[in-house]
Amino acid sequence: MLLAMDDNEVPTVEQLLACPISRFIQFAANDCGYEGSRKELIANWVHPFFLKAKSEASKQDNPNWREAMNGPFSEEYWKASVKELETLEDMDAWEVVDQTSDMNVIDSIWAFKLKRYPDGLIKKFKARFCARGDQQLEGVDFFETYAPVVQWTTVRLLLILEILLNLKSKQGDVTAAFLHADLDEKEKVYVRMPQGFRKNGKVLKLKKTLYGLKQSPRMFWKYLTAAMVKSGMQVSKLDPCLFVDDRVVCICYVDDILFWSKDVKYINDLAEKLRKQGLLLEQEDDAAGFLGVKLAKTDEGKLILAQTGLTDRVIEAL
């Protein structure tokens, strides 16, 4: 039925629901843990208007190099690019070498992001220099890739404990997180120099796990786990991204870390120990914004989770 529709005609939610494939979409979603109705699934996740709105809302805050350097925030993005390269060079992330014919040189790319607070206001401009990991050769450029992130059941449990035990919370962000870990000696990775800063005949021989490499998330997780253990934290047997001692509990979702304790002093002590391990940890506010979700406490002692900034951008795109 849908294939026979005019190219310019957008199907309604009711038409999508009547399509036989909608049942299979629901079956697949249920296998992934979805528990809502089929109508909610179609309206909120499958309908083309909603998908287009989400895409447009995200695109404007994630420009490519040309868009960033020719847009209204070109000066801010250029400064972010210079800062990114200075940070990577200070961390001894690579050495510049002559390109030879036997090298498997993978492309590089800039990833720009206008980071916002959960309410949509501008927080900062970020530039990240990445490698094209899709061009890597298994067994040459990388070997293992698996890396965990914290389970959402763990996040919800800790938010409940924050309320019940009246815990203090702090949020930490690791600067240039993946650059903390060293590449395996067996892995020889060569990357083209960044756009806007290139030199003829030169490439980068990586020493650190640059963003975009297939093995980078795994190597950083191993690095962070080792730093936590050296700082006196124990790794949970139920969640490898949950760390506990008798005074502090913390979770990590890649480079975003949340800390809880009865006293902020203990959180600060742990943060200082992690910095001594070489972790470039920046302390942000309390756990009021985690992965774009705003956490607000009510007078009744409850937590409200909201994404008002995303909601506003979806409405604007529509």
PyMOL commands that set and color helices and strands:
alter all, ss='L'
color gray80, all
select helices_A, chain A and resi 2-4+13-18+21-31+38-46+48-59+65-70+74-90+133-135+152-165+177-180+216-230+264-276+308-317
alter helices_A, ss='H'
color red, helices_A
select strands_A, chain A and resi 94-98+105-106+108-116+122-131+168-174+190-192+202-206+234-235+242-244+248-253+256-261+281-283+289-290+293-297+303-306
alter strands_A, ss='S'
color yellow, strands_A
deselect
rebuild
show_as cartoon
